[in-house]
Amino acid sequence: MKKNPKLVNDPTNPRFRQYRSRRRPKSSSILTTILIAVLVVGLVAITPLEARMQESVEFTAKHTVVIDADTVAHGSMRIRLKGIAAPERGHKDYPKGQDFLRNLIAQADTVRCDLTGERTHGRRVGRCFIIDAAGTATDIQAAVVASGHARACFKFGGWRYVGEETSVSRGLPFPPYCWGFSIW
């Protein structure tokens, strides 16, 4: 059925309204879709990090082995400290960072790591804390960055450690894998 061009373009015709195009999307449905998308993204962003953690492991500090300033091990489980990047093996500051972390952990009674479920190079990833005899938890990542032995790694949630960086830590190499941003 063809539309009569005179009827379509003549607003004085009483049947003009029935020939109007109905293809235009309603602006309210577009706004509703955008609002729902913003709410979903917002809810994910404000969900506390602890609620997104997959698993929490706790072990005695004396059984913790320090691999380097951003990796610890307990038994066969290696854990990459989330949000920081320390000098790699062969860098002149590598042994200093390793020794600092070893001494930091030796002062504690317990080490607790909140694992994120991520993996990198066969290691699990998590935020780790040392817990002293009084039950006070100290963020290991923040302590390593504040001591000048690591950098905040933005792409992997290191934004929370930017305030801990010192002029010494800013002098360390910034690995390319840390560029970017993450809200986790």
Steps between C-alpha positions, in 0.01 A plus 500: 500500500654827386457816697341792329765779504229765523355344815840450662609860460166673561442572869152639425380159387318323788674167411846661504591365847455136403768534232768640730817298534518288813869413461631767732613340829347644810750719681380360832605144402848619400539690826378198697759277331780747571389539862498123555849465348636778722346343811648157426848643442466716810399208721801298387730796559380570854489139613770475768816323389465256789166384359666418167783300655484133413681349796700597804799295616683539827829343599782545749762756410792267576387265220479781242771512234575833332567453128545870425351831621165427333469121531475277807453124528352263752559137418428455130276810483667809355318829551558814294438812708221694329551860394877535523798441272845436646834480317560168328792263551819656366408858596735659755211562746358147476683359809413805712128459434515127563682554832256773607198276442670205671572716811148647498339155496744365763364758749144369463320203647266432209466586133151529347445530127163586347523330161317656206463192280744647246814317392821622343793281395373211711463718810179587678435872551391662824532777752705382795521621858728422791325454831689560823436351846249777583298409190587818310511450123755689291467519122818341362468669160472848656804433722716383207406803288547744792844355568608579144531139381206491255274717282123525500372308197189689380367238261472241775338708773814681612320834507449434871880508550582816303493705820760268651757560224815687599767665289701178536218277377428739211861450394440129443420374150130513410412182309291540182239252626401751771375766261125533499241524770286262701240566762563166672 
